[in-house]
Amino acid sequence: MDPITTSRRNFLRFTAGAAGLAATLAACGTSGPQSSGGSSGGAGSATYWFLTGQPQQAIREAQVKRFNDANSGTQIKSTEFQNDAFKQKIKTAIGAAQGPTLIWGWGGGGLKSYVDAGQVEDLTDWMGQNAALKSSIFPSAFGAATVNGKIYAMPVETTTPIVLYWNKSVFEKVGVQPPASWGDIMDLVPKFNAAGIAPFSLGGQSRWTNMMWLEFLFDRIGGSEVFQNIFDGKANGWSDPSAIQALTEMQNLIKANGFIKGFSSITADSNADQALLYTGKAAMMLHGAWTYGSMKADGGDFVTGGHLGYMNFPPVDGGKGDPSDTVGNPGQYLSISSKATDQDKDTAKKFLSTSTLDDASVDAWVKSGSIPVVTTAKAKLASVTDKNDAAWLNFVYDTSANAKTFAQSWDQALSPTAAETLLDNIAKLFQLSISPQQFASSMNAVIGK
């Protein structure tokens, strides 16, 4: 196993099982599928495909083993794939009605495509019949599992919000307080620049890092319904007045030199943006919760010495958005194939209800440094002995559990076509080569595509 640095790319590949505390993930597996608990087929056996990569792989394997040990007559047969192989195989197999019974994924745009093609079961009534299970899951996690008001996937595994980080030592040096509003952010920019410190670090070459800013500004200014309308296919949704205001505010921050000079040539996968924060070259950074572990590992005493501050994104003065909302990755998702036999569907439902968010799974996710998408995780945090880690995990839990809306990362929520157009236009917006209105026009053209 070769260690790889934790990044959003690896988060999306391996679902960030160690996003909170681990600095590295172990990428395991071969170029093809691996079998766990049997082949991927067989009469009377529900099938389940998922990704390799530790610690997620081991936790998923243990879930299947516990289920099979307890249910000798109704087995789950799993097959494991590396990321790219999984994405290619699952799309082809489902399209040919030969996919697994249990379909693992990220919800959002991918799930919507399955729903539109009639390939996954409507789980709305089943979730209603399992009220205790449903109520144990963070309500905000169901957003990416819902299409046209109906639930087509069960939220499972872990939650990872986007976080506003700051360097406490730099703030003390300049003599300022963390921002409590967007106005405060704009007021801090000239103060840090005057002190020779970049207000914000940003790995802008990666494009999705820029996207996180827009996700929050859209929400804080116009509320969650602005992007929801876009996801639902509302014509000209990107031209909503709140969207135009958010795009304008974004360019105002860029024009005020809010970001490190040369941000558009910095990549996030190299963790250079994180290094700018913990070395004091930048005062703040908007980034995923998965960066905590790598900053702890690589930043000297930045984390262990208590120099890292963090918060949910602040409100915008006069904005309609709820400041308790967050964005990022609200969970991972399991759907059930509509093409499976009734027996296999029943087996899959039993697996969902007994073996995905059971006590053993919750304990394993917390020990891996993650927050699973259930309220029972809170009690597990008392066992975390490191005070910095305990404070961090409680923050992630509270942010995720209390969010009324946990918006999925836009490039996961949208179709691949719309997502690529989005990332291209975000890069242009941040380079100030297009206006907010031009951005909106380009994105309106791919709504629903």
TASUL-V451758 format. One line per field, one symbol per residue. ss: DSSP state (A for helix, B for strand, O for the rest). Layout:
# TASUL-V451758
ss->???
This chain:
# TASUL-V451758
ss->OBBBBOOAAAAAAAOOOOOOOOOBBBBOOOOOOBBBOOOOOOOOBBBBBBBOOBOAAAAAAAAAAAAAAAOOOOBBBBBBBOAAAAAAAAAAAAAOOOOOOBBBBOOAAAAAAAAAOOOBOOOAAAAAAOAAAAAABOAAAAAAABBOOBBOOBBBOBBBBBBBBBBAAAAAAAOOOOOOBAAAAAAAAAAAAAOOOBBBBOOAAAOAAAAAAAAAAAAAAAOOAAAAAAAOOOOOAAAOAAAAAAAAAAAAAAAOOOBOOOAAAOOOOOOAAAAAAAOOOBBBBBBBOOAAAAAAAAOOOOOOOOOBBBBOOOBOOOOOOOOOOBBBBOOBBBBBBOOOOAAAAAAAAAAAAAAOOOAAAAAAAAAOOOBBOBOOAAAAAAAOOOAAAAAAAAAAAAAAAAOOOBBBOAAAAOOAAAAAAAAAAAAAAAOOOOOAAAAAAAAAOOOOO
